[in-house]
């Protein structure tokens, strides 16, 4: 194959005081921060949507401030995922997806459904939850990615459910939470969470180069040779895939530096 999918790199949110004067130019007004960040990076994961809903006009405003090709990944409401019976989340899912997110238009990236670290894998209930995730909203195609954080999900049965529903799982780089390198959808979603404020580039340069190589392999339709899938018997179609990689949590002060460095290693 000669083609590769698009690889977008970014950070979590765009408002963070320590970025003022380091990532953002001195005296840049807060209302200009999204405009600036969206021209330095190619994606942002929005955490605020996990805690509260937004108005359609807010999503439209965000879309108006970013350039072509830039995307927002939205973390779904906690009311959808923090529940004992996931199969009963339909009303909450509908409310989240119907709040006006499609005002983002082509800037709408994957929807991230994050689960509590105590949530264990219950196959039938999780299958029912994935069945509730629609493929489109208001005529706009949706991409879904789940982030289970309990080791009970590290089984081939979970991978099979993802393949069945064409949903991705987060390829998480985290001290405690499991990593799901398996390809189960037409895109890869990675959250890089081992950064530190003591490293100027968030991650060591060598680690960023390693992840760049992995993302390039994924985008080209391959599987990185140094990552062990949960189900080694599942063979994903060899086709170009989009990749979304966000520097989140650990090393947040330097997350923009990590994202920009990773971006430079992908060219």
N, C-alpha and C positions, 0 to 999 in steps of 0.2 A: 504494500500500500504506500501511496505517496502523500495522502492527505492526513491531517491531524485535526482533532477538535480544538476549540478555543480553550485556553487556560487562563482563568481569571484569578488574580491574587488580591487579597484585601485584609481588612481588619474588622473588629467588632465595633459598630457605631462610629460616630465621627465627632462626638463631643466628649472631651476628656481634658481637664485643665493642664496636666503635665505636657500635653502636645502643643500647647500654646508657646510659641517661641522656639520649639524644637522641631516639630513637624510643620506646624503652621508658622507663617512669617509673623514677625513681631507686629502687634497692633492690627492684625487681620480681624475684622468684625466677626463675631460668632455667626452671623447670618450668612457669611461668605465661606464658612468652613466646609460645608458640603460641596460647594462648587469647586473649592480648591482640592479637597480630598479625592473627588471623582475624576480629577485630571492627573493626579499622581498615581492612583491605583485603578483597578478595573472592577472592583466589587466591594460591597460592604454588607456584613451580616447585621441585621437590625435586631437587637435584643429587647427593645422597648415594647414590641408587639406581643411579647410573652406575658407581660404584666398588665397591659391595658390596650384597649382598642383605639383606633385612630379614625379620623373623619376622611371621607373620600377626597376632600379638598387638600388634606395633608399629603396623601399619596401623590396627588396630581402635582402639588408644589415640588415635592422631591424629584419627580420625573422631569420637571421643567428645568431643574438646575444641573442636570448631569448630561454628559455627552453621549453620543451614539455608542452602543456596545457596552456601556456600564450597566451593572445589574445590582439589585438589592435582593439579598436572601432574607426572608422574614422568618423569625422564630415564632411558631404557632403558639396560641394562647395556652397557658398552663391549665386552663379549665378543660382542655381537650385531652390532655395526657396524664394529669395528676389525679387519677381516679382508679378505684378498685376494679371496676368492670369497664374495659375499654370499648366493648361492643355497644355501650350506652352513650358514646361520645358524639353521636350523630348531630344532635341539636347544636352542641358547642362548636363542632367543626363547621357546620353551616353558617353559624353566626360569625365565626372568624373569617371564613372565606368570603362572606357577603358584606363585609364592612367597607369595601371599596378598594381592596388591594389591586384590582385590575386597572385602576386609574394609573398604575405604573406602566401599563402597556408593555412594550418590548424590554423595559427595564426590570420586569419582574423575574427574579431568579428562583431557585428552588425554595420550597417551603420546608423548614426544619421542624420536625416533631421530636422534641426532647423529652425523655422519660427520667423519672427520679432514679437515683442509684439503687434504691431498694426494690424497684419494680422488677419482678422475676418473669421469665418467659413462660407464658401459658399459651401453647400453640393455637388452640381453638379461639381463644379470646383475641389474640394478636391477629389472627387471620381475619376475624370479624372487623377489627379496627382498620386493617389495611383495605378491606372492602368498602369502607366508608369514605376513602380518599378519592375524590373525583378526578377525572383526567382533564377536565377543563372547567373554567368558571367564566361566565359571560363571553363565551367564545374564545377565550384565551387558554392555551394549553398550560397545564400545571405539571411541575416536576416536584416529587415528594422525596424527602430523605428523612430517615428515622435515626435517632441517637439513643439506643438502649445503653445503659451504663451498668448492667449487672452481668456477671460472668455466665449466668445460665443461658444467655442468648448465643453463646459460642458453640453452636451445634449446627450440623448440616440442615436440620429441619427448619431452622430460622432462615437460612440462606434460600432454601427452596420456596418459602413463603414470599420472600422478597422478589425472587425471580418470577413467581406466579403473578404478582401484582405490579411488576416492573417499577419497584421502589428501591432506592439506594439506601445503604446504611453508612453512617459516618465512619470514614477511615481516620480514627482519632489517634493522635499522638499525645498520650496522657499517661501520667505516672500510675494511675489506679484503674482507669476505665478501659474496657476492651477495645481493640482495634479490629475493624472489619474491612480487610483489603479486597474482599470478593467483589467482582463486577456483577451487579444484579440489575442495572438499569443502563440507560444510554448516557450516563454521566457519572463522574466521581466527585465526592464531596469530602474534603479533608479539613479537620480542625486541628491546627498545630498549637499545642498547649504546654509545651515543655520549655518555653522561653524564660528568660530571666532579665531583670532590670540591670544586672551587672554586665550584660553583654550588649554592646552597642547595636548589634544587628539582631537583637532578640534571641536568635539561635546562633550558635557558632557557624562560621562561614562554611565549614566542611559539611555540617548537617544540612544547611540550606542547599548546597550543591547536590547532596544525596537525594533530597526531596525533589529537587528540580528534575533529576534524572528519572525518578519514579513517575512524576507527573507527565513528563514527555512520553514515557512508555505507555501510560494509560491513554493519553490523548491520541497516540498513534494506533491504538487498538490492541496493544499488548498488555501483559501482566508484569509488573516489576519482579525481577528474579529474586530479589532479596526480601520479599514480603511473603509470609506464609498464610494462604487463605484459610478460612474456617472450614470450607468444604473443597479440598483439592480435586475432587472428582467433577466439580461443576466447571464446564468450559464455556465461557462467555463468547458470543460471536466476535470475531475480529473485525471491528469497525471503528472508525474515528469516534472519539467521545469527548465531550466537553468536560473540563475539570474546574472545580471551584476550591480554592485553598485559602483559608483564613487563619491569620495569627490571632489567637483568642486567649484571653485570661493571662496565663503566665507570661511575664515580661511585657506587660501591656504598655509600659512607658516607651519601649522601643519597638513595639509591634509595627508601626508604619515603616521603620527602617528595614525590618525583616521582610515585609511584603514587597518593598521596592527592590531589595536585593534579590529576592526570589524571582521577581519579574525580570530583572536584568539577566538572570541565569537561564531564562527560558527562550531568549531570542537567538 
